[in-house]
């Protein structure tokens, strides 16, 4: 199997993927744009070392990033050479595992995405399964039991050298501050092999839920189960927690795992509400708060950016956020976000004009009559009050900011939905 994994065609495919993903270098400092030249001159040596069992994976570089909900997520960044080999293993093994994964699993799988997961959940709710068990696996990627995972891999993989190499990757050390510590559990996020391995172990959970006849949606380690009564929900939460901890050797966060009603539940940043007798997708409150905080940061009056620079930074934020949340019913949310953005941009402009004579001059340029220009130009009102005043609402209006390049949340949302094929 290793010879097939190391075939030039498979490695070339893996190389293209690693180059496309880019990302920072690992502990050896090599960058993705250096990998192709390195491989051209070192491929025979790497192949020989791997086939003879003499290859030693490098330690991963520890990186911590903040979680949206608070706390930090640990990433393990492999060297680009190890990324190449892991990608080659993952894409070769994936073709054997992928066809047998559950239809209710959507994370890290080809032709599957978060939107499909949310629509699946919506379907369960509209079947009357309106009690949601939201499972939280505590530090899942850091807690995967290596022996359990290797046991699952041995069910399908009989090639010992391949299994040995995978175990080496599982046990490769973590470097932090120049010191390498050994890893005895977990499969840190950041490696190309980690998504497949996580799906292999959590496929056991999928199979157990299916065997018990439960309706569920899983996206990586984010799993929600849908039942018809609170009594059933309490029973399922208790029994499935026992299964996860005793059979899969994982830890359920009992404080964060909960039973929710659809309007209180959160799935991949979305929630639901009742509309004309049907459950409809909406954006979760926490997701709205996060984008609001991000927009506030970009549009600060004192961040050193002028209006056009702020709008340029907002453009990519708006595009990515709206593209993700386009499946929600959210026109009013988009409209309110636009109103907030324009208000904050007005405040920034008013501050930038600073002096009274500058404000009068700029208002006159905007076709404000002389009396009103002098009156507001010499006003001592605060930024927020002036930003909401008729004088700026009618001059620094939607059309003004569109000319400056701000298309906005609502227009982008309408554009995306007009461009999408309608679901039957």
C-alpha positions as MATLAB code, in Angstrom:
seq = 'XXXXXXXXXXXXXXXXXXXXXXXXXXXXXXXXXXXXXXXXXXXXXXXXXXXXXXXXXXXXXXXXXXXXXXXXXXXXXXXXXXXXXXXXXXXXXXXXXXXXXXXXXXXXXXXXXXXXXXXXXXXXXXXXXXXXXXXXXXXXXXXXXXXXXXXXXXXXXXXXXXXXXXXXXXXXXXXXXXXXXXXXXXXXXXXXXXXXXXXXXXXXXXXXXXXXXXXXXXXXXXXXXXXXXXXXXXXXXXXXXXXXXXXXXXXXXXXXXXXXXXXXXXXXXXXXXXXXXXXXXXXXXXXXXXXXXXXXXXXXXXXXXXXXXXXXXXXXXXXXXXXXXXXXXXXXXXXXXXXXXXXXXXXXXXXXXXXXXXXXXXXXXXXXXXXXXXXXXXXXXXXXXXXXXXXXXXXXXXXXXXXXXXXXXXXXXXXXXXXXXXXX';
ca = [
       0.000    0.000    0.000;
       2.819    2.435    0.803;
       4.256    2.023   -2.702;
       0.876    3.025   -4.151;
       0.599    5.991   -1.767;
       4.082    7.121   -2.833;
       3.309    6.755   -6.538;
       4.288    9.939   -8.401;
       0.735   10.542   -9.626;
      -0.671   10.396   -6.091;
       2.147   12.581   -4.767;
       1.648   15.129   -7.559;
      -2.025   15.379   -6.659;
      -1.069   15.782   -2.991;
       1.543   18.404   -3.878;
      -1.007   20.507   -5.784;
      -3.352   20.396   -2.777;
      -0.628   21.394   -0.295;
       0.427   24.282   -2.555;
      -3.198   25.403   -2.896;
      -3.746   25.335    0.875;
      -0.582   27.395    1.444;
      -0.214   28.069    5.176;
       2.805   28.772    7.348;
       5.858   26.559    7.457;
       6.575   24.005   10.163;
       9.503   23.539   12.533;
      12.078   23.327    9.709;
      11.059   26.685    8.225;
      10.421   25.362    4.702;
       7.510   27.125    2.958;
       4.957   25.636    0.580;
       6.416   27.478   -2.423;
       9.741   25.723   -1.805;
       8.281   22.215   -1.635;
       8.122   21.423   -5.369;
      11.820   22.129   -5.953;
      12.712   20.183   -2.824;
      10.650   17.205   -3.959;
      12.205   17.234   -7.430;
      15.650   16.707   -5.941;
      14.779   14.585   -2.873;
      11.895   12.362   -3.980;
      13.972    9.124   -4.335;
      15.471    9.619   -0.865;
      12.110   10.326    0.798;
      10.517    7.345   -0.936;
      13.308    5.017    0.142;
      13.206    6.210    3.768;
       9.440    5.756    3.985;
       9.435    2.306    2.346;
      12.239    1.001    4.578;
      10.641    2.378    7.751;
      13.507    4.808    8.364;
      11.503    7.991    7.851;
      11.083   10.109   10.975;
       8.294   12.724   10.938;
       9.318   16.130   12.286;
       7.642   17.576   15.404;
       4.667   19.801   14.675;
       4.803   23.501   15.514;
       2.317   24.449   18.234;
       0.078   27.417   17.459;
      -2.847   28.617   19.566;
      -5.699   30.612   18.046;
      -8.625   32.193   19.902;
     -11.996   30.443   19.723;
     -15.085   32.515   18.902;
     -16.725   31.240   22.116;
     -13.671   32.061   24.209;
     -10.586   30.090   25.122;
      -7.966   28.870   22.657;
      -7.739   26.118   20.068;
      -4.430   24.327   19.673;
      -3.160   23.748   16.137;
      -0.247   21.508   15.235;
       1.466   22.743   12.066;
       3.495   19.975   10.369;
       6.424   20.672    8.069;
       5.423   21.025    4.425;
       7.197   17.723    3.679;
       5.091   15.920    6.277;
       2.018   17.751    4.996;
       2.713   16.283    1.558;
       3.007   12.734    2.854;
      -0.047   13.068    5.090;
      -2.073   14.468    2.185;
      -0.963   11.533    0.023;
      -2.029    9.047    2.734;
      -5.325   10.840    3.333;
      -6.420   11.024   -0.300;
      -5.506    7.392   -0.929;
      -7.232    6.010    2.172;
     -10.177    8.403    1.813;
     -11.452    6.650   -1.301;
     -11.943    3.445    0.714;
     -13.544    5.058    3.764;
     -15.634    7.802    2.179;
     -18.340    5.610    0.534;
     -19.153    3.997    3.877;
     -19.455    7.156    5.989;
     -22.919    8.164    7.191;
     -25.243   10.351    5.119;
     -25.684   12.433    8.293;
     -21.970   13.313    8.441;
     -20.992   16.516    6.614;
     -17.616   17.747    7.880;
     -14.328   17.345    5.981;
     -15.930   15.357    3.183;
     -15.950   15.934   -0.587;
     -19.122   17.502   -2.011;
     -20.527   18.015    1.504;
     -20.739   21.245    3.473;
     -22.222   23.092    6.437;
     -25.245   24.297    4.461;
     -26.287   20.712    3.743;
     -25.956   19.898    7.450;
     -28.201   22.825    8.433;
     -30.832   21.884    5.822;
     -30.763   18.300    7.123;
     -31.400   19.561   10.656;
     -34.227   21.762    9.387;
     -35.818   18.663    7.842;
     -35.716   16.790   11.150;
     -37.318   19.738   12.956;
     -40.122   19.884   10.422;
     -40.744   16.181   11.035;
     -41.637   17.128   14.615;
     -38.291   16.221   16.220;
     -38.064   19.500   18.090;
     -35.891   18.579   21.066;
     -32.236   19.031   20.189;
     -29.405   17.268   22.022;
     -26.311   19.377   21.415;
     -23.238   17.269   22.156;
     -19.970   18.973   23.001;
     -16.894   16.754   22.838;
     -14.298   18.221   25.156;
     -11.084   19.085   23.247;
     -11.869   16.305   20.782;
      -8.822   16.719   18.545;
      -6.554   16.749   21.614;
      -8.174   13.711   23.250;
      -8.414   11.048   20.516;
      -7.227    7.740   21.943;
      -4.414    6.419   19.725;
      -4.963    2.740   20.526;
      -8.677    3.016   19.807;
      -8.007    4.791   16.512;
      -5.327    2.316   15.417;
      -7.676   -0.546   16.232;
     -10.299    0.960   13.926;
      -7.733    1.476   11.165;
      -6.627   -2.163   11.386;
     -10.155   -3.280   10.498;
      -9.646   -1.969    6.960;
      -5.875   -1.600    6.574;
      -3.742   -4.716    6.756;
      -0.523   -3.110    5.502;
       1.723   -2.831    8.569;
       4.186   -0.234    7.164;
       1.280    2.115    6.414;
      -0.142    1.628    9.899;
       3.310    2.230   11.381;
       3.691    5.504    9.496;
       0.256    6.711   10.609;
       1.089    5.892   14.234;
       4.361    7.794   13.853;
       2.393   10.834   12.754;
       0.019   10.449   15.679;
       2.925   10.318   18.103;
       5.168   12.967   16.522;
       6.112   15.541   19.137;
       4.884   19.107   19.571;
       7.413   21.944   19.558;
       6.736   25.022   21.674;
       9.384   27.585   22.503;
      12.094   25.343   21.052;
      11.169   22.428   23.353;
       9.644   19.227   21.959;
       7.141   17.328   24.075;
       5.894   13.856   23.201;
       2.240   13.281   22.308;
       0.404   10.242   23.682;
      -3.124   11.171   22.584;
      -4.931   13.424   20.119;
      -4.624   14.282   16.451;
      -4.073   18.059   16.413;
      -5.943   20.216   13.945;
      -3.702   21.556   11.238;
      -2.560   18.327    9.610;
      -4.032   16.998    6.323;
      -4.505   13.561    7.899;
      -6.410   14.772   10.960;
      -9.833   15.320    9.263;
      -9.944   11.771    7.866;
      -8.809   10.219   11.150;
     -11.410   12.218   13.092;
     -14.151   11.023   10.743;
     -12.966    7.424   11.065;
     -13.301    7.441   14.842;
     -16.519    9.480   14.901;
     -18.041    7.220   12.250;
     -18.385    4.777   15.141;
     -20.654    7.321   16.835;
     -22.630    7.731   13.595;
     -23.121    3.969   13.323;
     -24.273    3.713   16.936;
     -26.761    6.547   16.506;
     -28.049    4.942   13.302;
     -28.308    1.545   14.990;
     -30.454    3.125   17.710;
     -32.678    4.753   15.085;
     -31.819    8.376   15.962;
     -31.996   11.380   13.641;
     -28.776   13.364   13.859;
     -26.421   15.749   12.093;
     -22.670   15.661   12.580;
     -20.096   18.107   11.253;
     -16.653   17.013   12.499;
     -16.987   16.956   16.307;
     -20.146   19.090   16.286;
     -23.084   16.686   16.714;
     -26.796   17.365   17.237;
     -29.464   14.692   17.792;
     -33.174   15.367   17.153;
     -35.961   13.652   19.123;
     -39.678   14.255   19.732;
     -39.860   14.671   23.509;
     -37.833   15.996   26.408;
     -38.057   12.642   28.149;
     -36.451   10.952   25.131;
     -33.843   13.709   24.949;
     -32.781   13.194   28.575;
     -32.556    9.448   28.074;
     -30.554    9.734   24.828;
     -28.135   12.325   26.246;
     -27.360   10.076   29.205;
     -26.942    6.870   27.195;
     -24.944    8.361   24.323;
     -22.617   10.136   26.767;
     -21.893    6.766   28.361;
     -21.197    5.223   24.945;
     -18.839    8.035   23.879;
     -16.819    7.943   27.087;
     -16.674    4.167   27.591;
     -16.496    2.883   24.013;
     -14.846    5.697   22.078;
     -12.630    6.809   24.986;
     -13.565   10.455   24.411;
     -14.737   13.064   26.900;
     -18.158   14.741   26.762;
     -18.263   18.268   28.152;
     -21.300   17.915   30.427;
     -21.479   21.653   31.113;
     -21.741   22.594   27.433;
     -23.738   19.597   26.210;
     -27.413   20.454   26.536;
     -30.989   19.845   25.454;
     -32.419   22.783   23.522;
     -35.492   23.834   21.656;
     -34.880   24.833   18.002;
     -34.967   28.577   18.675;
     -32.301   28.228   21.380;
     -30.105   25.708   19.555;
     -27.044   26.608   17.516;
     -25.700   24.555   14.634;
     -22.624   25.785   12.772;
     -23.548   29.406   13.468;
     -27.216   29.001   12.493;
     -30.410   28.695   14.491;
     -34.126   28.271   13.668;
     -37.459   29.980   14.213;
     -41.099   29.096   13.546;
     -42.626   30.777   10.494;
     -46.074   29.886    9.113;
     -45.995   26.509   10.818;
     -42.534   25.562    9.513;
     -39.076   25.797   11.031;
     -36.989   28.339    9.130;
     -33.224   28.892    9.172;
     -31.892   32.077   10.742;
     -28.506   33.365   11.856;
     -27.658   32.573   15.482;
     -27.417   35.533   17.858;
     -23.792   34.733   18.717;
     -22.873   34.848   15.012;
     -24.477   38.283   14.667;
     -22.604   39.535   17.728;
     -19.280   38.285   16.323;
     -19.743   40.030   12.983;
     -20.917   43.180   14.778;
     -17.749   43.197   16.894;
     -15.590   42.666   13.804;
     -17.296   45.492   11.910;
     -16.923   47.805   14.922;
     -13.199   47.079   14.984;
     -12.745   47.916   11.292;
     -14.843   51.112   11.506;
     -13.288   52.602   14.644;
     -12.873   56.367   14.419;
      -9.291   56.189   15.659;
      -7.858   53.190   13.797;
      -5.897   55.312   11.294;
      -7.910   54.255    8.236;
      -9.791   56.625    5.976;
     -13.293   55.863    4.693;
     -12.190   54.108    1.507;
      -9.641   51.996    3.368;
     -12.318   50.927    5.863;
     -14.698   50.048    3.027;
     -11.948   48.037    1.290;
     -11.373   46.006    4.471;
     -15.104   45.534    4.956;
     -15.567   44.217    1.417;
     -13.907   40.831    1.972;
     -15.498   40.485    5.430;
     -18.989   41.165    4.059;
     -18.491   38.870    1.056;
     -17.314   35.884    3.102;
     -19.865   36.311    5.886;
     -22.867   36.765    3.599;
     -21.797   33.884    1.378;
     -21.772   31.577    4.409;
     -25.077   32.812    5.876;
     -26.940   33.213    2.588;
     -29.190   30.194    3.298;
     -30.759   31.960    6.307;
     -33.798   34.198    6.221;
     -31.911   37.334    7.164;
     -32.816   40.423    5.141;
     -33.612   42.442    8.272;
     -30.325   41.379    9.898;
     -28.395   42.468    6.805;
     -30.243   45.787    6.730;
     -29.459   46.511   10.386;
     -25.782   45.689    9.838;
     -25.675   48.121    6.916;
     -27.281   50.831    9.020;
     -24.653   50.279   11.711;
     -21.810   50.401    9.172;
     -23.041   53.634    7.570;
     -23.536   55.263   10.986;
     -20.004   54.388   12.042;
     -18.554   55.552    8.723;
     -20.388   58.887    9.153;
     -18.911   59.222   12.632;
     -15.452   58.582   11.202;
     -15.931   61.150    8.452;
     -17.214   63.761   10.917;
     -14.180   63.193   13.121;
     -11.833   63.407   10.128;
     -13.258   66.807    9.177;
     -12.274   68.014   12.691;
     -12.422   71.824   12.443;
     -15.667   73.752   12.151;
     -14.602   75.520    8.945;
     -13.698   72.145    7.354;
     -17.089   70.732    8.289;
     -18.884   73.756    6.846;
     -16.864   73.531    3.634;
     -17.517   69.794    3.209;
     -21.242   70.180    3.901;
     -21.451   72.904    1.295;
     -19.773   70.549   -1.191;
     -22.565   68.065   -0.435;
     -25.143   70.660   -1.540;
     -26.316   71.534    1.979;
     -27.763   75.079    2.112;
     -25.474   77.670    3.647;
     -27.479   78.245    6.832;
     -27.691   74.531    7.688;
     -24.033   74.026    6.805;
     -22.968   76.766    9.240;
     -25.409   75.557   11.886;
     -24.234   71.931   11.844;
     -20.619   72.727   11.051;
     -20.421   74.662   14.327;
     -22.489   72.170   16.330;
     -21.037   70.790   19.562;
     -23.141   67.613   19.367;
     -21.344   64.285   19.752;
     -20.317   62.059   16.853;
     -23.171   59.592   17.282;
     -25.853   62.280   17.424;
     -24.512   64.038   14.342;
     -24.244   60.706   12.483;
     -27.989   60.201   13.073;
     -28.916   63.779   12.190;
     -31.007   64.574    9.091;
     -28.112   66.638    7.729;
     -25.801   63.606    7.414;
     -28.521   60.999    6.794;
     -29.524   62.849    3.643;
     -26.017   63.644    2.404;
     -23.781   60.768    3.556;
     -26.510   58.372    2.505;
     -26.617   54.923    0.898;
     -25.844   56.338   -2.543;
     -22.816   58.250   -1.221;
     -21.272   55.135    0.317;
     -22.030   53.018   -2.753;
     -20.020   55.538   -4.810;
     -17.227   55.070   -2.262;
     -17.357   51.312   -2.922;
     -19.563   50.011   -0.109;
     -22.011   47.530   -1.640;
     -23.196   46.376    1.778;
     -24.554   43.288    3.503;
     -28.087   43.508    2.089;
     -27.144   44.015   -1.562;
     -24.576   41.201   -1.346;
     -27.165   38.958    0.311;
     -29.722   39.678   -2.432;
     -27.097   39.088   -5.122;
     -26.084   35.715   -3.671;
     -29.668   34.534   -3.322;
     -30.605   35.659   -6.830;
     -27.586   33.774   -8.175;
     -28.332   30.532   -6.273;
     -30.571   27.818   -7.765;
     -33.780   27.587   -5.763;
     -34.258   24.467   -3.612;
     -37.425   22.490   -4.346;
];
